Amino acid sequence: MFRRTLLAAIAIALLGLGPAAAASVRIVAIGASNTSGWGVGEAAAYPAQLQALLKARGVDAEVVNAGVPFETTNGMLARIDSAVPHGTRLVIIQPGGNDLRFLGSVERRTANINAMVAKLRARGIRAIVYDPKFPPEDYQWDFIHLNAKAHAKIAHSLLPQVIAAVGTR
């Protein structure tokens, strides 16, 4: 009996079916075209770069890119529940500039961001709102979309916040 139990435990450990396999942290990055990686590709977008930085630091994390080009915070709020599956530990909200570009108001944008954070908190999910002003050198030729260097800067600047948020639960 002991031998069978020992063999089963070894098989579980080798196959990764034990508690360590369930340790992966799901993070969702929700936003518009700059989250999706418009003009640089999804592999160079900050969610993919953040995932690589986390893994390099030993954090078993999956960073899901839920960026949708042309979307405003109205759309992000409308899909926050469907874009953030059960089991997600952290959501990075990058609201972007489409609200104001598409004739929305600062007040509505702020209300939508606050509503997204409230919905996530009600589900026990932490949120980071990432909404800096970017310098001109961070943009592509259109001065709307971020270049690859800017995506790398975002990933590096988010890294300590993300580690702090997922490392304490």
TASUL-V848118 format. One record per pair of residues at least 4 apart in sequence whose ideal C-beta (glycine too) atoms are under 6 Angstrom apart, sorted by the first residue. I is the first residue (numbers start at 0). J is the second residue. D is the distance in whole Angstrom. If there is no record, write none. Layout:
I|J|D + I|J|D
This chain:
11|16|5 + 11|17|5 + 12|17|6 + 15|20|4 + 16|20|6 + 22|59|6 + 23|59|5 + 23|61|6 + 24|60|4 + 24|88|5 + 24|165|5 + 25|61|5 + 25|86|6 + 25|87|5 + 26|60|6 + 26|62|5 + 26|89|5 + 27|63|5 + 27|65|5 + 27|83|5 + 27|87|5 + 27|90|5 + 28|34|5 + 28|46|4 + 28|64|6 + 28|91|5 + 29|65|5 + 29|75|6 + 29|82|6 + 29|92|6 + 30|34|3 + 30|66|5 + 30|93|4 + 30|95|6 + 31|70|4 + 31|95|4 + 31|97|5 + 32|37|4 + 32|68|4 + 33|95|6 + 33|145|5 + 34|66|3 + 34|93|5 + 35|66|3 + 35|68|6 + 36|40|5 + 36|41|5 + 36|44|3 + 37|68|6 + 37|144|5 + 38|139|5 + 38|144|5 + 39|43|4 + 39|147|5 + 41|64|6 + 42|47|5 + 43|147|5 + 43|150|6 + 44|150|6 + 45|49|6 + 45|150|4 + 45|153|4 + 45|154|5 + 46|62|4 + 46|64|4 + 48|150|6 + 48|151|6 + 48|154|4 + 49|62|5 + 49|154|4 + 49|157|6 + 50|62|4 + 52|154|6 + 52|158|5 + 53|58|4 + 53|60|4 + 65|82|4 + 70|74|4 + 71|97|5 + 71|98|5 + 71|101|6 + 71|103|6 + 72|94|5 + 72|98|5 + 72|108|5 + 72|111|4 + 76|111|5 + 76|114|6 + 76|115|5 + 78|82|5 + 79|83|6 + 79|115|5 + 79|118|6 + 83|87|5 + 83|90|6 + 87|124|6 + 88|165|5 + 89|125|5 + 89|164|5 + 89|165|6 + 90|119|5 + 90|124|6 + 90|126|5 + 91|127|5 + 91|129|6 + 92|115|6 + 92|128|5 + 93|129|5 + 94|112|6 + 94|130|6 + 96|100|5 + 97|101|5 + 98|103|3 + 98|108|4 + 103|107|5 + 103|108|6 + 112|128|6 + 116|126|5 + 119|124|4 + 119|126|5 + 125|164|5 + 127|160|6 + 133|137|4 + 137|145|6 + 137|149|4 + 138|142|5 + 139|144|5 + 139|146|5 + 145|149|4 + 145|150|6 + 157|161|5 + 162|166|5
